[in-house]
Amino acid sequence: DLRGEQDLIDYFKYFAMIPGLSLKEGSYSSKVQMLGETEAINSGYYTFQIPQENGDVKAVPARFTFVYRKRAEPIDGCEWAIVNHHSSAIPAQPDALKDILAKQ
């Protein structure tokens, strides 16, 4: 789905409001690549920790990518605009792949 600016703001506010949501210490890894003077890509990994109703904490390893474009004029002190973002849980390794890797 294409989302407008307010949709993006609401998306990030939603995650900021999840009670007890945190990053697992030491799990965040990120690399920024400048594509020129006005574009950059930031990608990496992290693990969310999400409290469960039974008191357990669910660990969700995830990956992310942001694409930024430098604004002609900063807005609210921010020079860079997010022009694309993707974040998703890292899928479990298929059992068939585990068997192949074990043979190496």
PyMOL commands that place a pseudoatom at each C-alpha (Angstrom):
pseudoatom trace, name=CA, resn=ASP, resi=1, chain=A, elem=C, hetatm=0, pos=[0.000, 0.000, 0.000]
pseudoatom trace, name=CA, resn=LEU, resi=2, chain=A, elem=C, hetatm=0, pos=[1.170, 3.497, -0.726]
pseudoatom trace, name=CA, resn=ARG, resi=3, chain=A, elem=C, hetatm=0, pos=[1.044, 5.610, 2.396]
pseudoatom trace, name=CA, resn=GLY, resi=4, chain=A, elem=C, hetatm=0, pos=[0.956, 9.332, 2.857]
pseudoatom trace, name=CA, resn=GLU, resi=5, chain=A, elem=C, hetatm=0, pos=[2.998, 11.348, 5.330]
pseudoatom trace, name=CA, resn=GLN, resi=6, chain=A, elem=C, hetatm=0, pos=[0.412, 11.105, 8.130]
pseudoatom trace, name=CA, resn=ASP, resi=7, chain=A, elem=C, hetatm=0, pos=[0.167, 7.323, 7.626]
pseudoatom trace, name=CA, resn=LEU, resi=8, chain=A, elem=C, hetatm=0, pos=[3.929, 7.060, 8.160]
pseudoatom trace, name=CA, resn=ILE, resi=9, chain=A, elem=C, hetatm=0, pos=[3.809, 9.210, 11.277]
pseudoatom trace, name=CA, resn=ASP, resi=10, chain=A, elem=C, hetatm=0, pos=[0.996, 7.031, 12.671]
pseudoatom trace, name=CA, resn=TYR, resi=11, chain=A, elem=C, hetatm=0, pos=[2.953, 3.845, 11.858]
pseudoatom trace, name=CA, resn=PHE, resi=12, chain=A, elem=C, hetatm=0, pos=[5.999, 4.904, 13.864]
pseudoatom trace, name=CA, resn=LYS, resi=13, chain=A, elem=C, hetatm=0, pos=[3.864, 6.305, 16.701]
pseudoatom trace, name=CA, resn=TYR, resi=14, chain=A, elem=C, hetatm=0, pos=[2.091, 2.930, 16.934]
pseudoatom trace, name=CA, resn=PHE, resi=15, chain=A, elem=C, hetatm=0, pos=[5.368, 1.107, 17.582]
pseudoatom trace, name=CA, resn=ALA, resi=16, chain=A, elem=C, hetatm=0, pos=[6.488, 3.749, 20.062]
pseudoatom trace, name=CA, resn=MET, resi=17, chain=A, elem=C, hetatm=0, pos=[3.294, 3.169, 22.068]
pseudoatom trace, name=CA, resn=ILE, resi=18, chain=A, elem=C, hetatm=0, pos=[3.491, -0.646, 22.441]
pseudoatom trace, name=CA, resn=PRO, resi=19, chain=A, elem=C, hetatm=0, pos=[3.777, -1.128, 26.221]
pseudoatom trace, name=CA, resn=GLY, resi=20, chain=A, elem=C, hetatm=0, pos=[7.161, -2.535, 27.209]
pseudoatom trace, name=CA, resn=LEU, resi=21, chain=A, elem=C, hetatm=0, pos=[8.490, -2.857, 23.660]
pseudoatom trace, name=CA, resn=SER, resi=22, chain=A, elem=C, hetatm=0, pos=[12.273, -2.666, 23.670]
pseudoatom trace, name=CA, resn=LEU, resi=23, chain=A, elem=C, hetatm=0, pos=[15.359, -3.616, 21.702]
pseudoatom trace, name=CA, resn=LYS, resi=24, chain=A, elem=C, hetatm=0, pos=[17.419, -6.514, 22.978]
pseudoatom trace, name=CA, resn=GLU, resi=25, chain=A, elem=C, hetatm=0, pos=[20.688, -5.116, 24.266]
pseudoatom trace, name=CA, resn=GLY, resi=26, chain=A, elem=C, hetatm=0, pos=[23.511, -5.571, 21.759]
pseudoatom trace, name=CA, resn=SER, resi=27, chain=A, elem=C, hetatm=0, pos=[21.167, -6.687, 18.959]
pseudoatom trace, name=CA, resn=TYR, resi=28, chain=A, elem=C, hetatm=0, pos=[21.187, -3.483, 16.899]
pseudoatom trace, name=CA, resn=SER, resi=29, chain=A, elem=C, hetatm=0, pos=[23.524, -3.409, 13.909]
pseudoatom trace, name=CA, resn=SER, resi=30, chain=A, elem=C, hetatm=0, pos=[23.373, -0.795, 11.173]
pseudoatom trace, name=CA, resn=LYS, resi=31, chain=A, elem=C, hetatm=0, pos=[25.289, 0.450, 8.163]
pseudoatom trace, name=CA, resn=VAL, resi=32, chain=A, elem=C, hetatm=0, pos=[24.727, 3.690, 6.250]
pseudoatom trace, name=CA, resn=GLN, resi=33, chain=A, elem=C, hetatm=0, pos=[25.715, 3.973, 2.596]
pseudoatom trace, name=CA, resn=MET, resi=34, chain=A, elem=C, hetatm=0, pos=[25.782, 7.394, 0.984]
pseudoatom trace, name=CA, resn=LEU, resi=35, chain=A, elem=C, hetatm=0, pos=[24.610, 7.214, -2.633]
pseudoatom trace, name=CA, resn=GLY, resi=36, chain=A, elem=C, hetatm=0, pos=[25.610, 10.782, -3.347]
pseudoatom trace, name=CA, resn=GLU, resi=37, chain=A, elem=C, hetatm=0, pos=[25.247, 14.032, -1.495]
pseudoatom trace, name=CA, resn=THR, resi=38, chain=A, elem=C, hetatm=0, pos=[21.469, 13.861, -1.232]
pseudoatom trace, name=CA, resn=GLU, resi=39, chain=A, elem=C, hetatm=0, pos=[20.569, 10.149, -0.926]
pseudoatom trace, name=CA, resn=ALA, resi=40, chain=A, elem=C, hetatm=0, pos=[21.481, 7.479, 1.608]
pseudoatom trace, name=CA, resn=ILE, resi=41, chain=A, elem=C, hetatm=0, pos=[20.489, 3.926, 2.529]
pseudoatom trace, name=CA, resn=ASN, resi=42, chain=A, elem=C, hetatm=0, pos=[20.555, 2.631, 6.090]
pseudoatom trace, name=CA, resn=SER, resi=43, chain=A, elem=C, hetatm=0, pos=[20.055, -1.092, 6.665]
pseudoatom trace, name=CA, resn=GLY, resi=44, chain=A, elem=C, hetatm=0, pos=[20.635, -3.499, 9.478]
pseudoatom trace, name=CA, resn=TYR, resi=45, chain=A, elem=C, hetatm=0, pos=[19.307, -5.890, 12.087]
pseudoatom trace, name=CA, resn=TYR, resi=46, chain=A, elem=C, hetatm=0, pos=[17.776, -5.711, 15.550]
pseudoatom trace, name=CA, resn=THR, resi=47, chain=A, elem=C, hetatm=0, pos=[15.748, -7.855, 17.930]
pseudoatom trace, name=CA, resn=PHE, resi=48, chain=A, elem=C, hetatm=0, pos=[12.532, -6.524, 19.406]
pseudoatom trace, name=CA, resn=GLN, resi=49, chain=A, elem=C, hetatm=0, pos=[11.537, -7.759, 22.850]
pseudoatom trace, name=CA, resn=ILE, resi=50, chain=A, elem=C, hetatm=0, pos=[7.770, -7.827, 23.243]
pseudoatom trace, name=CA, resn=PRO, resi=51, chain=A, elem=C, hetatm=0, pos=[6.190, -8.521, 26.661]
pseudoatom trace, name=CA, resn=GLN, resi=52, chain=A, elem=C, hetatm=0, pos=[3.487, -11.200, 26.550]
pseudoatom trace, name=CA, resn=GLU, resi=53, chain=A, elem=C, hetatm=0, pos=[0.340, -11.372, 28.685]
pseudoatom trace, name=CA, resn=ASN, resi=54, chain=A, elem=C, hetatm=0, pos=[1.674, -14.432, 30.558]
pseudoatom trace, name=CA, resn=GLY, resi=55, chain=A, elem=C, hetatm=0, pos=[4.789, -12.509, 31.649]
pseudoatom trace, name=CA, resn=ASP, resi=56, chain=A, elem=C, hetatm=0, pos=[7.154, -14.023, 29.082]
pseudoatom trace, name=CA, resn=VAL, resi=57, chain=A, elem=C, hetatm=0, pos=[9.110, -11.849, 26.675]
pseudoatom trace, name=CA, resn=LYS, resi=58, chain=A, elem=C, hetatm=0, pos=[8.979, -12.749, 22.985]
pseudoatom trace, name=CA, resn=ALA, resi=59, chain=A, elem=C, hetatm=0, pos=[12.166, -12.037, 21.017]
pseudoatom trace, name=CA, resn=VAL, resi=60, chain=A, elem=C, hetatm=0, pos=[11.558, -11.078, 17.377]
pseudoatom trace, name=CA, resn=PRO, resi=61, chain=A, elem=C, hetatm=0, pos=[14.723, -10.812, 15.250]
pseudoatom trace, name=CA, resn=ALA, resi=62, chain=A, elem=C, hetatm=0, pos=[14.135, -8.393, 12.403]
pseudoatom trace, name=CA, resn=ARG, resi=63, chain=A, elem=C, hetatm=0, pos=[15.841, -6.543, 9.569]
pseudoatom trace, name=CA, resn=PHE, resi=64, chain=A, elem=C, hetatm=0, pos=[15.258, -3.045, 8.260]
pseudoatom trace, name=CA, resn=THR, resi=65, chain=A, elem=C, hetatm=0, pos=[16.063, -0.685, 5.430]
pseudoatom trace, name=CA, resn=PHE, resi=66, chain=A, elem=C, hetatm=0, pos=[15.529, 3.060, 5.246]
pseudoatom trace, name=CA, resn=VAL, resi=67, chain=A, elem=C, hetatm=0, pos=[16.125, 5.221, 2.179]
pseudoatom trace, name=CA, resn=TYR, resi=68, chain=A, elem=C, hetatm=0, pos=[16.679, 8.910, 2.908]
pseudoatom trace, name=CA, resn=ARG, resi=69, chain=A, elem=C, hetatm=0, pos=[16.703, 12.027, 0.748]
pseudoatom trace, name=CA, resn=LYS, resi=70, chain=A, elem=C, hetatm=0, pos=[18.239, 15.279, 1.924]
pseudoatom trace, name=CA, resn=ARG, resi=71, chain=A, elem=C, hetatm=0, pos=[15.675, 18.059, 2.061]
pseudoatom trace, name=CA, resn=ALA, resi=72, chain=A, elem=C, hetatm=0, pos=[16.301, 21.392, 0.365]
pseudoatom trace, name=CA, resn=GLU, resi=73, chain=A, elem=C, hetatm=0, pos=[15.238, 23.016, 3.656]
pseudoatom trace, name=CA, resn=PRO, resi=74, chain=A, elem=C, hetatm=0, pos=[15.133, 21.237, 7.053]
pseudoatom trace, name=CA, resn=ILE, resi=75, chain=A, elem=C, hetatm=0, pos=[11.709, 20.637, 8.598]
pseudoatom trace, name=CA, resn=ASP, resi=76, chain=A, elem=C, hetatm=0, pos=[11.582, 20.851, 12.394]
pseudoatom trace, name=CA, resn=GLY, resi=77, chain=A, elem=C, hetatm=0, pos=[15.373, 20.688, 12.400]
pseudoatom trace, name=CA, resn=CYS, resi=78, chain=A, elem=C, hetatm=0, pos=[15.471, 17.457, 10.372]
pseudoatom trace, name=CA, resn=GLU, resi=79, chain=A, elem=C, hetatm=0, pos=[17.600, 17.584, 7.212]
pseudoatom trace, name=CA, resn=TRP, resi=80, chain=A, elem=C, hetatm=0, pos=[16.701, 14.139, 5.892]
pseudoatom trace, name=CA, resn=ALA, resi=81, chain=A, elem=C, hetatm=0, pos=[13.321, 12.726, 4.811]
pseudoatom trace, name=CA, resn=ILE, resi=82, chain=A, elem=C, hetatm=0, pos=[12.483, 9.019, 4.852]
pseudoatom trace, name=CA, resn=VAL, resi=83, chain=A, elem=C, hetatm=0, pos=[11.438, 8.198, 1.290]
pseudoatom trace, name=CA, resn=ASN, resi=84, chain=A, elem=C, hetatm=0, pos=[11.242, 4.428, 1.734]
pseudoatom trace, name=CA, resn=HIS, resi=85, chain=A, elem=C, hetatm=0, pos=[11.210, 2.053, 4.688]
pseudoatom trace, name=CA, resn=HIS, resi=86, chain=A, elem=C, hetatm=0, pos=[10.953, -1.705, 5.106]
pseudoatom trace, name=CA, resn=SER, resi=87, chain=A, elem=C, hetatm=0, pos=[11.095, -3.725, 8.285]
pseudoatom trace, name=CA, resn=SER, resi=88, chain=A, elem=C, hetatm=0, pos=[10.249, -7.378, 8.721]
pseudoatom trace, name=CA, resn=ALA, resi=89, chain=A, elem=C, hetatm=0, pos=[10.802, -10.299, 11.036]
pseudoatom trace, name=CA, resn=ILE, resi=90, chain=A, elem=C, hetatm=0, pos=[13.600, -12.592, 9.897]
pseudoatom trace, name=CA, resn=PRO, resi=91, chain=A, elem=C, hetatm=0, pos=[12.004, -15.853, 8.737]
pseudoatom trace, name=CA, resn=ALA, resi=92, chain=A, elem=C, hetatm=0, pos=[12.990, -19.138, 10.317]
pseudoatom trace, name=CA, resn=GLN, resi=93, chain=A, elem=C, hetatm=0, pos=[15.502, -21.210, 8.382]
pseudoatom trace, name=CA, resn=PRO, resi=94, chain=A, elem=C, hetatm=0, pos=[13.734, -23.967, 6.372]
pseudoatom trace, name=CA, resn=ASP, resi=95, chain=A, elem=C, hetatm=0, pos=[14.401, -27.476, 7.695]
pseudoatom trace, name=CA, resn=ALA, resi=96, chain=A, elem=C, hetatm=0, pos=[15.689, -28.574, 4.261]
pseudoatom trace, name=CA, resn=LEU, resi=97, chain=A, elem=C, hetatm=0, pos=[18.369, -25.878, 4.382]
pseudoatom trace, name=CA, resn=LYS, resi=98, chain=A, elem=C, hetatm=0, pos=[19.493, -27.009, 7.835]
pseudoatom trace, name=CA, resn=ASP, resi=99, chain=A, elem=C, hetatm=0, pos=[20.128, -30.505, 6.422]
pseudoatom trace, name=CA, resn=ILE, resi=100, chain=A, elem=C, hetatm=0, pos=[22.123, -29.116, 3.469]
pseudoatom trace, name=CA, resn=LEU, resi=101, chain=A, elem=C, hetatm=0, pos=[24.280, -26.908, 5.681]
pseudoatom trace, name=CA, resn=ALA, resi=102, chain=A, elem=C, hetatm=0, pos=[24.955, -29.780, 8.086]
pseudoatom trace, name=CA, resn=LYS, resi=103, chain=A, elem=C, hetatm=0, pos=[26.491, -31.824, 5.225]
pseudoatom trace, name=CA, resn=GLN, resi=104, chain=A, elem=C, hetatm=0, pos=[29.081, -29.130, 4.409]
for i in range(1, 104): cmd.bond("trace and resi %d" % i, "trace and resi %d" % (i + 1))
show_as sticks, trace
zoom trace
